[in-house]
C-alpha cells in the first residue's frame, strides 16, 4: 500500500496542474506593463496587431506611476508621440497645461492619475490589446535561438502560458533577457570595453534605487506622524536640508520647504524622491530571485519610512502624512521601487557617451537609425555607496536612440523596451528617464508590429519602415527642437535629417540639452556637396566655392543628380525626364507656398527638405544597416 499512497498524490498533483494550467496565443507579448511596456502595447495595438501586456501589479506605467516617480525628467520641449499624448491627457485632467507645481520638473502629477490615463488609453485599443494583471514571470519559452513566449503564475498561483511571435522585455530589471540566456551587461565598465574615456572601470556597482512615497498635507493641527521605524537614525538625514541640525547653507542649500517643493504635485501632495541625504538607497538585487528581492527591498522601504519620520518629527511637518488615496498598498508606500538601472542587452548597436557628445561625427552614423529622443544630461545617483568611483561627466547634446539598441545581437523573437536597451553604463544615466523610456517603448511596439506583419525577425526589419510608422505617430526621429509636429516641414525635415544630407547643431544647455535644425538658415555649397556625396558619390567636388550658400537652382540641379544616382543604385529602370526651370518653379509654388525667390537666391534648409520630398527623392529609398551605414 505504501507505493500507492505516494503515487496517487503525484498523479493528482500532475492532473490538477494540467487542468488549471492555461495557454494563450497572441502575436506580441509585452512582459511588463511599466513605462516602456505600456507604450509598446498601445503602439502594436494601433497597428492592428494582437497584443497582450502581462503585468505583475494592478497598475500600468511602472516608474511613472507604480514606483511613484511622477515628476518627469526631460523632453519638455520635445512633443513626441505617446509622451506628448500622455501629457495632453494630464492637461485635460487637471484643466491646465501648467503642471510645474514642483521645481524639479515641468510635468508633475498624482501617480494614480497617470495609472488611470494609461488604463484608459489601453482600453481604447481593446480590439487588439489585452492587459493581464497579477502575472508573475516564471520562465521564458525558447526554441533553439528564438523566444516563443513565457510562463507566469497568476494571483491564484495557477500557471499561465502565453505563446507569441514576438516578445518584448519591458520588465524593470531585464528579467526576460536573463532568463532567455541573452547576452547582457550589468554595472560599470572600463574604457577599453565601452570606448569612453570617462568610464570608471569594471565593477558590479549600479545606481542607487529609491522607494518613493507620496506625502499629503492633512491640514494644520493634524498629526500624521508614523511610528518610529526600526533602526531610526536621524543623522542620516541632517544634510538633506537646512535645519537646527544643519545650518550650513553650502552643505545643504535647501530649506526644508524647498526640499519638499522639489516634488510638489497637485492636491496638496509631495512626491518624496529626494537624492541628497534623502531616500535614495543602495541595493543591488538585480541578479537575485524575485522572492529574495522582495525581502531585501524591505530595507529600502524602511529607509524611506525613516526619512518620512525625520520630516515629521525633526522638521516639524506632522501635518504631512502618507497619502491615503494613492497606492493600494498596506503601508501606503509606492508599489514597486524606482530602479534606475537594469541589465542592458548586447544589441546590434550600442549607444555610448562619445555619440552623445558628437552625434553627427563620421565614426558611426547611428543618427540615421534613430527612433526615440531625449534631452536630459547624463545623471547618475551614487550618493549612498561609498565604494562608487567618481565619474567626471561630460556635457552632451540631445540625442536619438538607434533602433539597433532594442534588438539583441543573437536572440530572435525578442525586443528590449525599458532601461534594458543596449547602451553603456554611462549613457544609461540619461536613456533611463521616463519620457525617453516611454518613447523607446513606443518604438519597440512599432518594430514588433512590423515584424509580425512581415513575418520576420527584428534583425531583418527595415529601419526606414519602422521610422515611417513612428513619423505617422508624430514621433521625433531626431530631436530638432525648433521644428515641431504640426509644422508643414516637420516630417520632411525629419526624413532629410536621418539621411545626413542636412545635419543639426547640438547645444549642451543645463537640464534640457538641445539640437537645432535652423530651418530658415542656409547651407554652404561645399557642405551640401559633401553631404550628398556621403550619401551617394555623384557630384564633382570643387575647392572654388567655399562657404557661399547654395542657391536655389544649384540645389535643384544637385538633387536631380542625386535622384538619378539613387535610381541607378536601386536598379530602377526608368527613362529620366528632363526637368526644366518651369517645372522647378511650379513645384516650388505648389509645395513651398512662398513666392519663388529666383534661381540665384540662397535656398533655406527647410526648402531643400521639401524639394527632396517633392522630387520623389524619398530619403527612405536608401535603407541603412543598424550601424547607420547606407546599403
C-alpha positions as CSV (number, residue, x, y, z in Angstrom):
1,X,0.0,0.0,0.0
2,X,2.9,2.4,0.7
3,X,3.8,2.8,-3.0
4,X,0.2,3.6,-3.9
5,X,0.0,6.2,-1.1
6,X,2.9,8.0,-2.7
7,X,1.8,7.5,-6.3
8,X,-1.8,8.8,-6.0
9,X,-0.9,12.3,-4.7
10,X,1.7,12.7,-7.5
11,X,-0.9,11.8,-10.1
12,X,-3.4,14.1,-8.6
13,X,-0.9,17.0,-8.4
14,X,0.0,16.5,-12.1
15,X,-3.6,16.3,-13.1
16,X,-4.5,19.4,-11.1
17,X,-1.8,21.4,-12.7
18,X,-2.7,20.2,-16.2
19,X,-6.4,21.1,-15.6
20,X,-5.7,24.5,-14.1
21,X,-2.9,25.5,-16.5
22,X,-3.9,28.0,-19.1
23,X,-2.3,28.5,-22.6
24,X,-3.0,31.7,-24.5
25,X,-1.8,32.7,-28.0
26,X,-1.0,36.2,-29.2
27,X,1.1,37.9,-31.8
28,X,3.0,40.2,-29.4
29,X,3.6,39.5,-25.8
30,X,4.8,42.5,-23.7
31,X,6.2,41.3,-20.4
32,X,5.8,44.2,-18.0
33,X,3.3,47.0,-18.1
34,X,5.7,49.7,-17.0
35,X,6.6,52.9,-18.8
36,X,8.1,51.2,-21.8
37,X,5.8,48.2,-21.9
38,X,2.6,50.2,-21.8
39,X,3.7,52.3,-24.7
40,X,4.8,49.3,-26.6
41,X,1.4,47.6,-26.2
42,X,-0.5,50.6,-27.2
43,X,1.6,51.1,-30.3
44,X,1.3,47.5,-31.5
45,X,-2.4,47.5,-31.0
46,X,-2.7,50.7,-33.0
47,X,-1.1,48.8,-35.8
48,X,-3.8,46.2,-35.5
49,X,-1.6,43.5,-34.0
50,X,-3.0,41.2,-31.4
51,X,-1.1,42.1,-28.2
52,X,-1.0,41.1,-24.5
53,X,0.6,43.1,-21.8
54,X,1.5,40.8,-18.8
55,X,1.9,43.0,-15.7
56,X,2.7,41.7,-12.2
57,X,1.0,44.5,-10.3
58,X,-2.5,46.0,-10.7
59,X,-1.2,49.3,-12.3
60,X,0.2,50.4,-15.6
61,X,3.0,52.9,-16.0
62,X,5.8,51.5,-13.9
63,X,8.2,54.1,-12.7
64,X,5.8,56.9,-13.8
65,X,3.0,55.5,-11.6
66,X,3.5,52.4,-9.5
67,X,7.0,53.5,-8.5
68,X,5.7,56.9,-7.6
69,X,8.2,58.9,-9.6
70,X,5.5,61.2,-11.1
71,X,7.8,64.1,-11.7
72,X,9.2,63.6,-15.1
73,X,12.7,64.5,-16.2
74,X,13.4,65.9,-19.6
75,X,11.8,66.1,-23.0
76,X,9.6,69.1,-22.0
77,X,10.3,70.7,-25.4
78,X,10.1,67.5,-27.4
79,X,6.4,67.0,-28.1
80,X,6.9,63.5,-29.4
81,X,4.4,60.6,-29.8
82,X,2.8,58.9,-26.8
83,X,4.8,61.1,-24.4
84,X,3.0,64.2,-25.8
85,X,-0.3,62.3,-25.9
86,X,0.1,61.3,-22.3
87,X,0.8,64.9,-21.3
88,X,-2.2,66.2,-23.2
89,X,-4.4,63.9,-21.2
90,X,-2.8,65.2,-18.0
91,X,-3.6,68.7,-19.1
92,X,-7.2,67.7,-19.7
93,X,-7.5,66.0,-16.4
94,X,-6.1,69.0,-14.4
95,X,-7.6,71.6,-16.7
96,X,-4.3,73.3,-17.2
97,X,-1.1,73.0,-19.2
98,X,0.9,74.3,-16.2
99,X,1.9,71.2,-14.3
100,X,5.2,72.7,-13.0
101,X,3.9,72.5,-9.4
102,X,7.3,71.4,-8.2
103,X,10.7,72.9,-9.2
104,X,12.3,69.6,-10.3
105,X,10.1,69.2,-13.4
106,X,7.7,70.8,-15.9
107,X,5.3,67.8,-15.6
108,X,4.2,66.6,-12.2
109,X,1.1,64.7,-11.4
110,X,-0.5,62.2,-9.0
111,X,0.6,58.6,-9.6
112,X,-3.0,57.3,-9.6
113,X,-4.0,59.8,-12.3
114,X,-1.2,58.5,-14.5
115,X,-2.3,54.9,-14.0
116,X,-5.9,55.8,-14.9
117,X,-4.8,57.6,-18.0
118,X,-2.7,54.6,-19.2
119,X,-5.6,52.2,-18.5
120,X,-8.0,54.4,-20.4
121,X,-5.5,54.5,-23.4
122,X,-5.2,50.8,-23.3
123,X,-9.0,50.3,-23.1
124,X,-9.4,52.2,-26.3
125,X,-7.3,49.6,-28.0
126,X,-9.4,46.7,-26.6
127,X,-10.0,45.1,-30.1
128,X,-6.3,44.3,-30.3
129,X,-4.9,44.8,-26.8
130,X,-5.5,42.8,-23.6
131,X,-3.9,43.7,-20.3
132,X,-3.4,40.8,-17.8
133,X,-2.6,41.9,-14.3
134,X,-1.1,39.9,-11.4
135,X,1.1,37.8,-13.7
136,X,4.5,36.9,-12.1
137,X,7.1,35.8,-14.7
138,X,8.4,32.3,-14.0
139,X,10.2,31.3,-17.2
140,X,10.8,32.0,-20.8
141,X,9.9,29.7,-23.7
142,X,12.7,29.3,-26.2
143,X,13.1,27.1,-29.2
144,X,16.6,26.9,-30.5
145,X,17.5,30.6,-30.7
146,X,14.0,32.1,-30.7
147,X,11.8,33.3,-27.8
148,X,8.3,31.8,-28.3
149,X,6.6,33.0,-25.1
150,X,6.7,32.8,-21.4
151,X,5.2,31.1,-18.4
152,X,3.6,33.1,-15.5
153,X,1.8,32.4,-12.2
154,X,-1.4,34.4,-11.7
155,X,-2.8,35.8,-8.5
156,X,-4.3,32.3,-7.7
157,X,-0.8,30.7,-8.2
158,X,-2.1,29.0,-11.3
159,X,0.2,28.6,-14.3
160,X,-0.5,30.8,-17.4
161,X,1.5,30.1,-20.6
162,X,1.4,32.8,-23.2
163,X,2.9,32.0,-26.6
164,X,3.7,34.7,-29.1
165,X,5.5,35.5,-32.3
166,X,7.4,38.4,-30.8
167,X,8.2,39.0,-27.1
168,X,9.1,42.4,-25.7
169,X,11.1,42.6,-22.5
170,X,9.6,45.5,-20.6
171,X,10.5,44.2,-17.1
172,X,12.0,46.6,-14.7
173,X,15.3,44.7,-14.5
174,X,15.6,42.9,-17.8
175,X,14.5,39.5,-16.5
176,X,13.4,38.1,-19.8
177,X,16.9,38.8,-21.2
178,X,18.5,36.9,-18.4
179,X,16.0,34.0,-18.4
180,X,16.5,33.5,-22.1
181,X,20.3,33.4,-21.8
182,X,20.6,36.5,-24.0
183,X,23.9,38.3,-23.6
184,X,23.8,41.5,-21.5
185,X,25.9,43.9,-19.5
186,X,25.4,45.0,-15.9
187,X,27.3,47.5,-13.7
188,X,30.1,49.9,-14.6
189,X,32.6,49.4,-17.5
190,X,36.1,50.1,-18.3
191,X,37.2,52.4,-21.1
192,X,38.6,49.6,-23.3
193,X,35.2,48.0,-23.4
194,X,32.9,51.0,-23.5
195,X,35.2,53.1,-25.7
196,X,34.5,56.0,-23.3
197,X,37.4,57.9,-21.8
198,X,35.3,58.7,-18.7
199,X,34.4,55.1,-18.0
200,X,35.4,54.4,-14.4
201,X,36.5,50.8,-14.6
202,X,34.7,47.4,-14.5
203,X,32.7,46.6,-11.3
204,X,29.3,45.5,-10.3
205,X,28.1,48.8,-8.9
206,X,24.8,50.2,-10.1
207,X,22.9,53.4,-9.3
208,X,21.0,53.9,-6.1
209,X,17.4,53.0,-6.2
210,X,14.6,54.9,-4.4
211,X,11.4,53.6,-2.7
212,X,9.3,56.7,-3.3
213,X,6.4,57.9,-1.3
214,X,3.6,60.5,-1.7
215,X,3.0,62.7,1.3
216,X,-0.2,64.6,1.7
217,X,-1.0,67.7,3.7
218,X,-3.8,66.8,6.0
219,X,-4.2,70.3,7.3
220,X,-3.0,72.5,10.2
221,X,-3.3,70.8,13.5
222,X,-3.2,67.3,12.1
223,X,-0.7,64.8,13.4
224,X,0.1,62.1,10.9
225,X,3.4,61.1,12.4
226,X,4.2,57.4,11.7
227,X,5.5,55.0,14.4
228,X,9.3,55.3,14.9
229,X,10.8,53.0,12.3
230,X,13.2,50.3,13.3
231,X,16.8,51.4,13.3
232,X,15.9,55.1,13.0
233,X,19.0,57.3,12.9
234,X,18.3,61.0,12.4
235,X,21.9,61.8,11.5
236,X,21.4,60.1,8.1
237,X,19.2,63.0,7.0
238,X,20.9,66.0,8.6
239,X,22.3,67.2,5.3
240,X,19.0,66.8,3.4
241,X,18.1,70.4,4.1
242,X,19.0,73.3,6.4
243,X,17.6,72.8,9.9
244,X,18.6,73.1,13.5
245,X,20.8,70.1,12.9
246,X,22.5,71.6,9.8
247,X,22.6,75.3,9.2
248,X,25.4,75.1,6.7
249,X,23.9,76.5,3.5
250,X,26.8,75.3,1.5
251,X,26.4,71.7,2.6
252,X,22.6,71.8,2.2
253,X,21.4,74.8,0.2
254,X,17.7,73.9,0.5
255,X,15.3,74.8,3.3
256,X,13.0,72.1,4.4
257,X,10.1,73.6,2.5
258,X,12.2,73.9,-0.7
259,X,13.2,70.3,-0.3
260,X,9.5,69.3,-0.2
261,X,8.6,71.6,-3.0
262,X,11.0,69.7,-5.2
263,X,8.3,67.1,-5.9
264,X,5.2,69.1,-5.1
265,X,2.2,67.8,-7.0
266,X,-1.5,68.7,-7.3
267,X,-4.0,68.5,-4.4
268,X,-1.5,69.3,-1.6
269,X,0.8,66.4,-2.1
270,X,4.5,65.9,-2.3
271,X,6.4,63.2,-4.1
272,X,9.3,62.1,-1.9
273,X,12.2,61.1,-4.2
274,X,15.0,63.2,-2.7
275,X,18.6,62.3,-3.6
276,X,20.6,64.5,-1.2
277,X,20.8,62.6,2.1
278,X,17.2,61.6,1.5
279,X,15.5,58.4,0.5
280,X,17.9,57.1,-2.2
281,X,19.2,53.7,-1.1
282,X,22.0,51.5,-2.5
283,X,20.8,47.9,-3.1
284,X,21.8,45.6,-6.0
285,X,19.4,42.7,-6.2
286,X,19.2,42.5,-10.0
287,X,20.6,39.0,-10.2
288,X,18.6,37.6,-7.3
289,X,15.3,35.7,-7.4
290,X,12.1,37.8,-7.2
291,X,11.3,36.4,-3.7
292,X,14.7,37.3,-2.4
293,X,14.5,40.8,-4.0
294,X,11.3,41.4,-2.0
295,X,12.9,40.5,1.2
296,X,15.8,42.8,0.6
297,X,13.6,45.6,-0.6
298,X,12.3,45.9,2.9
299,X,15.5,47.8,3.9
300,X,14.9,50.4,1.2
301,X,11.3,50.8,2.4
302,X,12.4,51.2,6.0
303,X,14.9,53.8,4.9
304,X,12.1,55.8,3.3
305,X,10.0,55.5,6.4
306,X,12.9,56.8,8.5
307,X,13.1,59.8,6.2
308,X,9.4,60.4,6.5
309,X,9.7,60.2,10.3
310,X,12.5,62.7,10.2
311,X,10.4,65.1,8.2
312,X,7.5,64.8,10.6
313,X,9.4,64.5,13.9
314,X,12.5,66.6,13.5
315,X,11.5,69.1,10.8
316,X,8.0,69.6,12.3
317,X,5.8,68.6,9.4
318,X,3.4,66.5,11.5
319,X,0.6,67.5,9.2
320,X,2.2,65.7,6.3
321,X,1.3,62.0,6.2
322,X,1.4,59.2,3.7
323,X,-1.3,59.8,1.2
324,X,-4.3,57.6,1.7
325,X,-5.6,58.0,-1.8
326,X,-2.7,56.9,-3.9
327,X,-1.2,53.4,-3.8
328,X,-3.3,50.3,-3.0
329,X,-0.6,49.1,-0.5
330,X,-1.0,48.3,3.1
331,X,2.0,50.6,4.0
332,X,0.8,53.3,1.6
333,X,4.3,53.4,0.0
334,X,4.8,53.1,-3.7
335,X,4.0,49.6,-5.1
336,X,7.5,49.0,-6.6
337,X,10.9,50.6,-6.2
338,X,12.3,53.1,-8.6
339,X,15.1,51.1,-10.2
340,X,17.5,53.4,-12.1
341,X,19.5,50.6,-13.6
342,X,18.8,47.3,-15.2
343,X,20.6,44.6,-17.2
344,X,21.5,46.0,-20.6
345,X,21.1,43.8,-23.6
346,X,24.0,43.4,-26.0
347,X,22.4,44.8,-29.1
348,X,23.0,45.3,-32.8
349,X,24.0,48.8,-32.0
350,X,25.3,50.3,-28.7
351,X,25.0,53.9,-27.6
352,X,27.9,55.4,-25.7
353,X,28.9,58.8,-24.4
354,X,31.0,59.6,-27.5
355,X,27.9,59.6,-29.6
356,X,26.0,61.8,-27.2
357,X,28.9,64.4,-27.4
358,X,29.2,64.2,-31.2
359,X,26.1,62.6,-32.7
360,X,26.9,63.7,-36.3
361,X,30.5,62.6,-36.3
362,X,31.8,60.3,-39.0
363,X,32.8,57.3,-36.9
364,X,29.3,55.9,-36.8
365,X,26.1,57.4,-38.3
366,X,23.8,56.0,-35.8
367,X,21.5,59.0,-36.0
368,X,20.3,57.6,-39.3
369,X,18.6,54.8,-37.4
370,X,17.0,57.0,-34.7
371,X,13.6,56.0,-33.2
372,X,13.4,57.7,-29.7
373,X,14.7,61.0,-28.4
374,X,15.9,62.5,-25.2
375,X,17.4,65.8,-24.0
376,X,18.5,65.2,-20.4
377,X,22.1,65.3,-19.3
378,X,23.8,62.1,-18.1
379,X,22.8,61.9,-14.4
380,X,23.9,59.1,-12.0
381,X,22.8,58.6,-8.4
382,X,25.7,57.2,-6.3
383,X,25.2,59.1,-3.1
384,X,24.7,56.1,-0.9
385,X,27.5,53.9,-2.0
386,X,30.9,55.0,-0.7
387,X,32.6,52.4,-3.0
388,X,31.2,54.0,-6.1
389,X,34.0,55.7,-8.1
390,X,33.6,59.4,-9.0
391,X,32.8,59.9,-12.7
392,X,33.5,63.2,-14.4
393,X,30.6,63.5,-16.7
394,X,30.8,65.5,-19.9
395,X,28.3,67.9,-21.5
396,X,26.2,66.2,-24.1
397,X,23.6,67.2,-26.7
398,X,20.0,66.0,-27.1
399,X,20.1,62.6,-28.8
400,X,18.3,59.9,-30.6
401,X,18.3,56.2,-29.7
402,X,19.3,53.9,-32.6
403,X,16.8,51.1,-33.4
404,X,19.6,48.5,-33.1
405,X,19.8,49.3,-29.4
406,X,16.5,47.5,-29.0
407,X,17.5,44.3,-30.8
408,X,19.7,41.5,-29.3
409,X,22.8,40.5,-31.2
410,X,21.8,36.9,-31.5
411,X,18.4,36.0,-29.8
412,X,15.4,36.0,-32.1
413,X,11.9,36.9,-31.2
414,X,12.9,39.4,-28.6
415,X,12.9,43.2,-28.4
416,X,14.1,45.4,-25.4
417,X,11.8,48.2,-24.3
418,X,12.9,49.6,-20.9
419,X,16.1,50.5,-19.2
420,X,17.4,47.3,-20.6
421,X,18.4,48.6,-24.1
422,X,21.9,48.4,-25.5
423,X,23.7,51.4,-24.0
424,X,26.8,51.9,-21.9
425,X,26.6,52.2,-18.2
426,X,27.4,55.9,-18.6
427,X,24.6,56.6,-21.1
428,X,22.1,54.7,-19.0
429,X,22.1,57.8,-16.9
430,X,20.0,59.6,-19.5
431,X,18.3,56.9,-21.5
432,X,16.7,55.6,-18.3
433,X,14.5,58.7,-17.8
434,X,10.7,58.4,-18.1
435,X,9.9,60.2,-21.3
436,X,12.8,58.5,-23.1
437,X,11.7,55.1,-21.9
438,X,8.1,55.8,-22.9
439,X,9.2,56.7,-26.5
440,X,11.6,53.8,-26.6
441,X,8.7,51.5,-25.7
442,X,6.6,53.0,-28.5
443,X,9.5,52.3,-30.9
444,X,9.7,48.8,-29.7
445,X,6.0,48.4,-30.3
446,X,6.3,49.8,-33.9
447,X,9.2,47.3,-34.5
448,X,7.3,44.4,-33.1
449,X,4.2,45.2,-35.3
450,X,6.3,45.4,-38.4
451,X,7.9,42.1,-37.6
452,X,4.5,40.4,-37.2
453,X,3.1,42.0,-40.4
454,X,6.1,40.9,-42.4
455,X,6.6,37.6,-40.6
456,X,10.3,38.4,-40.0
457,X,12.7,38.6,-37.1
458,X,13.6,42.0,-35.6
459,X,17.1,41.9,-37.1
460,X,15.6,41.7,-40.5
461,X,13.2,44.6,-40.1
462,X,13.6,47.6,-42.4
463,X,14.7,50.6,-40.3
464,X,13.0,53.1,-42.7
465,X,9.7,51.2,-42.4
466,X,9.8,51.4,-38.6
467,X,10.8,55.1,-38.8
468,X,7.9,55.8,-41.1
469,X,5.4,54.2,-38.7
470,X,6.8,56.4,-35.9
471,X,6.6,59.5,-38.1
472,X,2.9,58.7,-38.7
473,X,2.5,58.6,-34.9
474,X,4.2,62.0,-34.7
475,X,7.3,60.7,-33.0
476,X,10.6,62.5,-33.4
477,X,13.4,60.5,-35.1
478,X,15.8,63.4,-34.4
479,X,15.4,65.9,-31.5
480,X,15.1,69.0,-33.6
481,X,13.6,71.3,-31.0
482,X,12.9,74.2,-33.4
483,X,10.7,72.3,-35.8
484,X,7.7,70.7,-34.1
485,X,4.9,68.3,-35.3
486,X,2.2,70.3,-37.0
487,X,4.7,72.4,-38.9
488,X,4.3,71.7,-42.6
489,X,8.1,71.0,-42.8
490,X,8.3,68.7,-39.8
491,X,8.1,65.3,-41.5
492,X,10.3,66.2,-44.5
493,X,12.9,67.7,-42.2
494,X,12.9,64.5,-40.0
495,X,13.4,62.4,-43.1
496,X,16.1,64.6,-44.6
497,X,17.8,64.6,-41.2
498,X,18.2,60.9,-40.9
499,X,19.9,60.8,-44.3
500,X,22.6,63.1,-43.1
501,X,22.2,65.5,-46.1
502,X,21.0,68.1,-43.6
503,X,22.5,67.8,-40.1
504,X,21.5,69.5,-36.9
505,X,23.6,71.5,-34.4
506,X,23.7,70.4,-30.8
507,X,24.0,72.5,-27.7
508,X,24.6,71.4,-24.1
509,X,22.1,73.5,-22.2
510,X,21.7,72.8,-18.5
511,X,19.0,70.2,-17.7
512,X,17.4,70.4,-21.2
513,X,20.0,69.9,-24.0
514,X,19.0,70.9,-27.5
515,X,19.6,70.2,-31.1
516,X,18.6,72.8,-33.7
517,X,17.8,72.3,-37.3
518,X,17.7,76.0,-38.1
519,X,15.1,75.6,-40.9
520,X,15.4,79.2,-42.1
521,X,19.1,79.3,-42.4
522,X,21.2,78.4,-45.5
523,X,23.7,75.7,-46.1
524,X,27.2,76.2,-47.5
525,X,27.7,75.0,-51.1
526,X,30.7,72.8,-50.3
527,X,29.0,71.3,-47.2
528,X,25.9,70.4,-49.3
529,X,28.1,68.7,-51.9
530,X,30.0,66.8,-49.3
531,X,26.7,65.7,-47.6
532,X,25.3,64.4,-50.8
533,X,28.5,62.6,-51.7
534,X,28.5,61.0,-48.3
535,X,25.1,59.5,-49.2
536,X,26.0,58.6,-52.8
537,X,29.1,59.8,-54.5
538,X,27.6,61.6,-57.5
539,X,28.7,65.2,-57.5
540,X,32.0,66.8,-58.6
541,X,34.0,68.2,-55.6
542,X,35.2,71.8,-56.0
543,X,37.5,73.9,-54.0
544,X,36.5,77.1,-55.7
545,X,33.2,77.6,-54.0
546,X,33.7,77.5,-50.2
547,X,31.3,78.9,-47.7
548,X,28.9,80.6,-50.1
549,X,25.3,79.5,-49.5
550,X,24.0,77.0,-52.1
551,X,21.5,78.7,-54.4
552,X,18.0,77.6,-55.4
553,X,18.9,76.4,-59.0
554,X,22.1,74.8,-57.7
555,X,20.2,72.8,-55.0
556,X,17.7,71.8,-57.6
557,X,20.3,70.5,-60.0
558,X,22.2,68.6,-57.3
559,X,19.0,67.0,-56.1
560,X,18.1,65.9,-59.6
561,X,21.6,64.3,-59.9
562,X,21.1,62.6,-56.5
563,X,17.7,61.3,-57.7
564,X,19.3,59.7,-60.8
565,X,22.1,58.2,-58.6
566,X,19.5,56.7,-56.3
567,X,17.7,55.1,-59.1
568,X,20.9,53.7,-60.5
569,X,21.8,52.3,-57.1
570,X,18.4,50.8,-56.7
571,X,18.5,49.4,-60.2
572,X,15.2,51.1,-61.0
573,X,14.6,51.0,-64.8
574,X,13.4,54.5,-65.7
575,X,13.8,56.9,-68.6
576,X,14.9,60.0,-66.7
577,X,12.9,63.0,-67.8
578,X,14.5,66.4,-68.3
579,X,13.2,68.7,-65.6
580,X,13.1,72.2,-66.8
581,X,13.0,75.5,-65.0
582,X,9.3,76.0,-65.4
583,X,8.6,72.7,-63.5
584,X,11.0,73.8,-60.8
585,X,9.0,77.0,-60.3
586,X,5.7,75.0,-60.3
587,X,7.0,72.6,-57.7
588,X,8.1,75.5,-55.5
589,X,4.8,77.3,-55.7
590,X,2.7,74.1,-55.2
591,X,4.5,72.8,-52.1
592,X,6.6,75.6,-50.5
593,X,3.8,78.1,-50.6
594,X,6.1,81.0,-50.8
595,X,7.0,83.2,-53.8
596,X,9.7,81.7,-56.0
597,X,12.9,83.7,-55.0
598,X,14.7,83.3,-58.2
599,X,17.4,80.8,-59.4
600,X,20.3,82.6,-57.8
601,X,18.7,83.2,-54.4
602,X,20.2,81.3,-51.4
603,X,18.0,78.4,-50.6
604,X,16.8,77.7,-47.0
605,X,17.3,74.3,-45.3
606,X,13.6,73.7,-44.9
607,X,13.1,74.3,-48.6
608,X,15.8,71.8,-49.5
609,X,14.0,69.2,-47.4
610,X,10.7,70.0,-49.1
611,X,12.2,69.9,-52.6
612,X,13.7,66.5,-51.8
613,X,10.3,65.2,-50.9
614,X,8.5,66.6,-53.9
615,X,11.1,65.4,-56.4
616,X,10.4,61.9,-55.2
617,X,13.9,61.8,-53.6
618,X,12.4,59.9,-50.8
619,X,15.3,59.6,-48.3
620,X,13.8,56.3,-47.2
621,X,14.5,54.8,-50.6
622,X,18.0,54.1,-49.3
623,X,18.0,51.6,-46.5
624,X,20.6,51.7,-43.8
625,X,22.1,49.0,-41.6
626,X,21.9,49.1,-37.8
627,X,25.2,50.9,-37.6
628,X,23.9,53.7,-39.9
629,X,25.8,52.6,-42.9
630,X,23.7,53.1,-46.1
631,X,23.1,49.9,-48.1
